[in-house]
Amino acid sequence: MNKHDTFFVLLPHIFLLLLMPTAHAQDFPLPLSGDLLAYTDQTNDAIYLYDFQTDTTRPLQMGMGLHHVWDFSPDGCRLLYTLTDNTRTTRLYSAALDGTDARELIDTTELPLGPWNLWEPDWNPTQPLIAFTLTRPTEQGRETRVAYVPATGGTPTFYSVAGDEHAPRWSPDGAWLAYLSYEPRPAGATLFATVEPAAEETAPTLREADLWMVSADANTKERLTRFSVGSVGQPRWSPDGSLLSFVYAPSANDHQFWMIAAAPDAIPTQLSYEWNYTLDLAWQPDGTALTAATRYLQGTEDAQLWRVPLAGNADVDATRFFEATALAQTSADFPRYSADGERLAFRASYELVIVDLETNAATRLGTYGNTPPVWSPAGFAGEEACA
């Protein structure tokens, strides 16, 4: 065998090595110790870990493809992230905070014929489980299922069976998973009307979502909302796990704030009545209000951060964050609180900003992409404490 033959024999192996998720060799003189904020910039070619205590940033290039960081493990010692290649195939991994020990977590060889892509992974805060959605093309269009694997990886197990479920979110105690389930509905004469029974077979079909939850052991499943028209979106657990907030929309981008107790037969509570456009939601750490990045609330056109009370009418009672500062005027998105509730990170006019909520002092981390930042959990005791 000549050297040219040897090259072509080795070429497939070289290609596979290039695709393997590995962090680039880098020197990390300081172990990460404070609250960490994980994020990606607009290029999505790396994950950045910002250590608030030391004011340092660690870049991690985990392989080829678009990077998306989703979560930390409950002890904060591992990252949960996806890589998407140029064929739009997305794979799920976890890795140590220095980028080593990268592990692919999903094995789809025993599932029905794919290709399967995953999205929206969420690490259970108390049990060794990771939930996500799995999607594949079908003759009817697309199938999306809520599924889970052990935190060490494996073959996914489906929580859902209808085939159009999305947005899985673990409760703070890890006992329940909230998600959205879409169902077809024959369209009525208006967005707010159901179709006459005699016209159901010929009426155009709408696809609308309600809120469900399933126990972590998959033994109990509860439907929480039953709107006759319109869709539920953006489910968010309250800090104590007793409530779920969401937006309700009779049509795309026409939102209202609602919440409901996480219990069978609970009655949802309406928190606003006029239409707005909410980009993202989070609960205040003390559970007394929602934080919303919203347009068209109280006559404002730009997306700004609002405090939405749990009683009254947000159309008149909601208040803006940072009212007397320049931050109040920025186009805002992706509000996320640190585990101790002392800091709020969000995107401000495509710049990632962290605000100390006691002093309103802002730390700016530069240009930012289109995915939410992720704070390390309360259980993180510093990188030196990681096994």
C-alpha positions as CSV (number, residue, x, y, z in Angstrom):
1,M,0.0,0.0,0.0
2,N,1.5,3.4,-1.0
3,K,1.2,6.6,0.9
4,H,-1.8,7.8,-1.2
5,D,-3.7,4.6,-0.5
6,T,-3.0,5.0,3.2
7,F,-4.4,8.5,3.1
8,F,-7.7,7.5,1.6
9,V,-8.0,4.5,4.0
10,L,-7.5,6.9,7.0
11,L,-9.7,9.7,5.6
12,P,-13.0,8.5,7.0
13,H,-11.4,8.1,10.4
14,I,-9.9,11.6,10.3
15,F,-13.4,13.0,9.3
16,L,-15.0,11.3,12.3
17,L,-12.4,12.7,14.6
18,L,-13.1,16.2,13.4
19,L,-16.8,15.8,14.1
20,M,-16.2,14.5,17.7
21,P,-17.3,17.1,20.3
22,T,-14.0,18.2,22.1
23,A,-13.0,21.5,23.7
24,H,-10.1,23.2,22.2
25,A,-7.0,23.0,24.3
26,Q,-6.9,26.0,26.6
27,D,-5.4,27.2,29.8
28,F,-7.8,27.9,32.6
29,P,-5.6,29.4,35.4
30,L,-8.5,30.0,37.8
31,P,-11.2,27.4,38.7
32,L,-14.7,28.7,38.3
33,S,-16.1,29.7,41.6
34,G,-18.9,32.2,41.6
35,D,-22.3,32.3,40.1
36,L,-21.8,31.2,36.4
37,L,-23.7,32.4,33.4
38,A,-23.5,30.2,30.3
39,Y,-24.4,31.7,27.0
40,T,-23.5,31.8,23.2
41,D,-22.9,34.8,21.1
42,Q,-24.4,35.6,17.7
43,T,-22.0,33.2,15.9
44,N,-23.0,30.1,18.0
45,D,-19.6,28.6,17.5
46,A,-18.7,28.4,21.2
47,I,-20.2,28.3,24.7
48,Y,-19.0,31.0,27.2
49,L,-19.0,30.6,30.9
50,Y,-18.9,34.0,32.8
51,D,-17.8,33.8,36.4
52,F,-19.4,36.7,38.2
53,Q,-17.2,36.5,41.2
54,T,-13.9,36.7,39.3
55,D,-15.2,38.7,36.4
56,T,-13.7,36.2,33.9
57,T,-15.0,34.4,30.9
58,R,-14.2,30.9,29.8
59,P,-14.8,30.1,26.1
60,L,-15.5,26.4,25.1
61,Q,-15.5,25.2,21.6
62,M,-17.1,21.8,21.8
63,G,-16.8,20.7,18.2
64,M,-18.2,21.5,14.8
65,G,-21.7,22.9,14.4
66,L,-23.9,25.5,16.0
67,H,-23.6,25.5,19.8
68,H,-26.6,25.9,22.1
69,V,-26.3,25.7,25.8
70,W,-29.5,24.6,27.7
71,D,-28.8,23.8,31.3
72,F,-26.4,22.8,34.1
73,S,-26.5,19.5,36.0
74,P,-28.1,20.0,39.5
75,D,-24.6,20.3,41.1
76,G,-23.5,22.7,38.4
77,C,-20.6,20.6,37.4
78,R,-21.7,19.7,33.9
79,L,-23.2,21.5,31.0
80,L,-26.1,20.3,28.8
81,Y,-25.7,21.5,25.2
82,T,-26.5,20.6,21.6
83,L,-24.5,20.8,18.4
84,T,-26.3,21.3,15.1
85,D,-24.4,20.4,11.9
86,N,-24.9,21.7,8.3
87,T,-27.5,19.0,7.6
88,R,-29.6,20.5,10.5
89,T,-29.1,17.3,12.6
90,T,-29.0,18.2,16.3
91,R,-27.3,16.0,18.9
92,L,-27.3,16.3,22.7
93,Y,-24.2,16.2,24.9
94,S,-23.1,16.9,28.4
95,A,-19.5,17.8,29.4
96,A,-17.5,19.0,32.3
97,L,-17.0,22.8,32.9
98,D,-13.6,22.7,31.2
99,G,-15.1,21.0,28.1
100,T,-13.6,17.6,28.8
101,D,-15.5,14.3,29.2
102,A,-18.0,15.2,26.5
103,R,-20.7,12.5,26.2
104,E,-23.4,12.1,23.6
105,L,-26.6,11.3,25.4
106,I,-29.2,10.1,22.9
107,D,-29.2,6.7,21.2
108,T,-32.0,6.5,18.6
109,T,-31.1,3.2,17.0
110,E,-34.0,1.4,18.7
111,L,-36.6,4.1,17.9
112,P,-38.9,4.0,14.9
113,L,-37.2,5.1,11.7
114,G,-36.0,8.7,11.8
115,P,-34.1,10.8,11.4
116,W,-34.8,12.1,14.9
117,N,-33.8,15.6,16.1
118,L,-34.0,16.8,19.6
119,W,-34.6,20.2,21.2
120,E,-35.6,21.9,24.5
121,P,-33.6,19.6,26.8
122,D,-34.2,20.2,30.6
123,W,-32.2,18.5,33.4
124,N,-34.3,17.3,36.3
125,P,-33.2,19.2,39.4
126,T,-33.6,16.2,41.8
127,Q,-33.6,13.0,39.7
128,P,-31.1,11.7,37.2
129,L,-33.3,12.4,34.2
130,I,-33.1,14.7,31.2
131,A,-36.3,15.5,29.3
132,F,-36.5,16.9,25.8
133,T,-38.6,16.9,22.6
134,L,-37.8,14.5,19.7
135,T,-38.9,15.4,16.2
136,R,-38.9,13.5,12.9
137,P,-40.6,14.0,9.5
138,T,-43.5,11.8,8.6
139,E,-45.9,11.4,5.6
140,Q,-48.4,13.5,7.5
141,G,-45.8,16.3,8.2
142,R,-43.9,16.1,11.5
143,E,-44.1,14.1,14.7
144,T,-42.8,15.7,18.0
145,R,-42.7,13.7,21.2
146,V,-41.7,14.6,24.8
147,A,-39.2,12.0,25.9
148,Y,-36.5,11.4,28.6
149,V,-33.2,9.5,29.1
150,P,-31.1,8.9,32.2
151,A,-28.6,11.6,32.9
152,T,-25.9,9.3,31.8
153,G,-27.6,8.8,28.4
154,G,-29.3,6.0,26.6
155,T,-32.4,5.1,24.5
156,P,-35.2,7.7,24.9
157,T,-38.5,6.7,26.6
158,F,-41.5,8.7,25.4
159,Y,-43.7,10.5,27.9
160,S,-46.2,11.6,25.2
161,V,-48.2,9.6,22.6
162,A,-50.2,12.1,20.6
163,G,-47.2,13.2,18.5
164,D,-47.4,17.0,18.8
165,E,-46.0,17.9,22.2
166,H,-43.5,20.6,23.1
167,A,-41.8,22.8,25.7
168,P,-41.1,20.3,28.5
169,R,-40.3,21.9,31.8
170,W,-39.4,20.1,35.1
171,S,-41.0,21.3,38.4
172,P,-38.6,22.7,41.0
173,D,-38.9,19.5,43.0
174,G,-38.4,17.3,39.9
175,A,-41.6,15.4,40.5
176,W,-43.6,16.7,37.5
177,L,-42.9,17.7,33.9
178,A,-45.2,20.4,32.3
179,Y,-45.5,20.5,28.5
180,L,-47.8,21.7,25.7
181,S,-49.9,19.3,23.7
182,Y,-51.4,20.4,20.4
183,E,-54.7,19.1,19.0
184,P,-56.5,19.8,15.7
185,R,-59.7,21.8,15.8
186,P,-62.2,22.6,13.0
187,A,-62.2,26.3,12.6
188,G,-65.3,28.4,13.4
189,A,-66.5,31.5,11.7
190,T,-64.0,33.6,13.8
191,L,-61.0,32.9,16.0
192,F,-63.2,33.0,19.0
193,A,-65.9,30.6,17.7
194,T,-66.1,26.8,17.5
195,V,-67.5,25.3,14.3
196,E,-71.1,24.2,14.0
197,P,-71.2,20.3,14.3
198,A,-72.7,19.9,10.8
199,A,-69.8,21.8,9.2
200,E,-66.9,20.0,11.1
201,E,-66.0,17.7,8.2
202,T,-65.5,20.5,5.7
203,A,-64.1,23.2,8.0
204,P,-60.4,24.1,7.8
205,T,-58.3,22.7,10.7
206,L,-56.5,24.7,13.3
207,R,-53.7,23.4,15.5
208,E,-54.0,24.6,19.1
209,A,-52.2,23.8,22.4
210,D,-53.2,23.2,26.0
211,L,-51.1,22.7,29.1
212,W,-50.5,19.2,30.5
213,M,-48.2,17.7,33.2
214,V,-46.9,14.2,33.7
215,S,-45.2,12.7,36.7
216,A,-41.5,11.9,36.4
217,D,-42.3,8.1,36.7
218,A,-44.8,8.5,33.8
219,N,-47.6,6.9,35.9
220,T,-49.8,10.0,36.2
221,K,-50.8,12.5,33.5
222,E,-53.0,15.5,34.0
223,R,-54.6,18.0,31.6
224,L,-54.5,21.5,33.2
225,T,-56.1,23.8,30.7
226,R,-59.2,23.3,28.4
227,F,-59.5,26.4,26.3
228,S,-62.2,25.9,23.6
229,V,-60.3,28.1,21.2
230,G,-56.7,29.5,21.1
231,S,-53.4,28.2,22.3
232,V,-51.3,28.1,25.5
233,G,-47.6,28.9,25.4
234,Q,-44.5,29.5,27.5
235,P,-45.3,27.4,30.5
236,R,-43.2,28.4,33.6
237,W,-43.2,26.9,37.1
238,S,-43.4,29.1,40.1
239,P,-40.4,28.8,42.5
240,D,-42.3,26.7,44.9
241,G,-43.8,24.5,42.2
242,S,-47.4,25.2,43.2
243,L,-48.3,27.3,40.1
244,L,-47.7,27.4,36.4
245,S,-47.8,30.7,34.5
246,F,-48.4,30.8,30.7
247,V,-49.5,33.1,27.9
248,Y,-52.8,32.4,26.1
249,A,-53.3,33.5,22.5
250,P,-56.4,33.2,20.3
251,S,-54.1,33.8,17.4
252,A,-50.4,34.0,16.9
253,N,-48.6,36.8,18.8
254,D,-51.8,38.0,20.6
255,H,-51.0,37.2,24.2
256,Q,-52.5,37.5,27.6
257,F,-50.9,36.5,31.0
258,W,-52.5,33.6,32.9
259,M,-51.6,31.2,35.6
260,I,-53.0,28.0,37.1
261,A,-52.4,25.8,40.1
262,A,-50.5,22.6,39.3
263,A,-53.3,20.4,40.4
264,P,-56.2,18.4,38.8
265,D,-59.4,20.4,38.1
266,A,-57.7,23.7,38.9
267,I,-59.3,26.9,37.5
268,P,-56.9,29.2,35.5
269,T,-56.6,32.8,36.6
270,Q,-56.4,35.6,34.1
271,L,-53.8,38.3,34.8
272,S,-54.3,40.6,31.8
273,Y,-57.1,41.2,29.3
274,E,-55.7,43.3,26.4
275,W,-53.4,41.8,23.8
276,N,-49.7,42.1,24.0
277,Y,-46.7,40.2,22.5
278,T,-44.6,38.4,25.1
279,L,-41.2,37.2,24.0
280,D,-40.3,35.5,27.2
281,L,-41.4,34.9,30.8
282,A,-39.7,34.2,34.1
283,W,-40.9,34.1,37.8
284,Q,-39.4,36.5,40.3
285,P,-37.4,34.4,42.8
286,D,-39.7,35.2,45.7
287,G,-42.7,34.0,43.7
288,T,-44.7,37.2,44.1
289,A,-44.8,38.3,40.4
290,L,-43.8,37.4,36.8
291,T,-41.0,39.1,34.8
292,A,-42.0,39.5,31.2
293,A,-40.2,40.7,28.1
294,T,-43.2,42.2,26.4
295,R,-44.3,44.5,23.6
296,Y,-47.5,46.6,23.3
297,L,-48.2,46.5,27.1
298,Q,-49.6,49.8,28.3
299,G,-49.0,51.4,25.0
300,T,-45.2,50.6,24.7
301,E,-44.1,49.3,21.3
302,D,-40.6,48.1,22.1
303,A,-40.0,44.9,24.1
304,Q,-39.3,46.0,27.7
305,L,-39.1,44.2,31.0
306,W,-42.3,44.3,33.1
307,R,-43.2,43.1,36.6
308,V,-46.6,41.4,36.2
309,P,-48.4,41.1,39.6
310,L,-50.3,37.9,40.5
311,A,-53.4,39.9,41.4
312,G,-55.2,42.7,39.6
313,N,-54.9,43.5,35.9
314,A,-51.5,43.8,34.3
315,D,-52.8,46.1,31.6
316,V,-52.8,48.8,34.3
317,D,-51.0,47.3,37.3
318,A,-47.8,46.0,35.7
319,T,-44.7,48.1,36.3
320,R,-41.5,48.5,34.2
321,F,-38.1,47.4,35.5
322,F,-35.3,50.0,35.8
323,E,-37.9,52.8,35.2
324,A,-35.5,55.7,35.9
325,T,-32.5,54.2,34.0
326,A,-31.5,53.8,30.4
327,L,-32.0,50.1,30.7
328,A,-35.8,50.7,30.8
329,Q,-35.7,51.9,27.2
330,T,-33.8,49.0,25.7
331,S,-35.3,46.2,23.6
332,A,-35.3,43.4,26.1
333,D,-35.6,39.6,25.9
334,F,-34.6,36.4,27.8
335,P,-34.9,37.5,31.5
336,R,-33.1,35.0,33.8
337,Y,-32.5,35.3,37.5
338,S,-29.4,34.0,39.3
339,A,-30.0,31.1,41.8
340,D,-29.8,33.5,44.8
341,G,-32.2,36.0,43.1
342,E,-29.7,38.9,43.5
343,R,-29.0,39.4,39.8
344,L,-31.0,39.5,36.6
345,A,-29.5,38.6,33.2
346,F,-31.3,39.6,30.0
347,R,-30.7,40.6,26.4
348,A,-30.8,44.4,26.0
349,S,-30.7,45.6,22.4
350,Y,-28.7,42.5,21.4
351,E,-26.2,42.9,24.3
352,L,-26.0,40.5,27.2
353,V,-26.5,42.5,30.5
354,I,-26.4,41.4,34.1
355,V,-28.0,43.8,36.6
356,D,-27.4,43.8,40.4
357,L,-31.0,44.2,41.6
358,E,-29.9,45.9,44.8
359,T,-27.8,48.7,43.1
360,N,-29.0,48.5,39.5
361,A,-25.3,48.3,38.5
362,A,-25.0,46.7,35.1
363,T,-22.3,44.3,33.8
364,R,-22.2,44.2,30.0
365,L,-20.9,41.0,28.3
366,G,-21.0,42.2,24.7
367,T,-23.0,41.2,21.6
368,Y,-25.4,38.3,22.1
369,G,-27.3,35.7,20.1
370,N,-30.9,34.4,20.0
371,T,-31.0,31.9,22.8
372,P,-31.6,32.4,26.6
373,P,-28.6,32.6,29.0
374,V,-28.4,29.9,31.7
375,W,-27.4,30.5,35.4
376,S,-25.6,27.8,37.4
377,P,-27.9,26.2,40.0
378,A,-28.0,26.8,43.8
379,G,-26.2,23.5,44.3
380,F,-23.0,24.7,42.6
381,A,-20.1,24.9,45.1
382,G,-17.4,25.9,42.7
383,E,-15.4,23.9,40.1
384,E,-12.9,22.7,42.7
385,A,-15.8,20.8,44.4
386,C,-16.7,18.9,41.3
387,A,-15.7,15.3,41.2
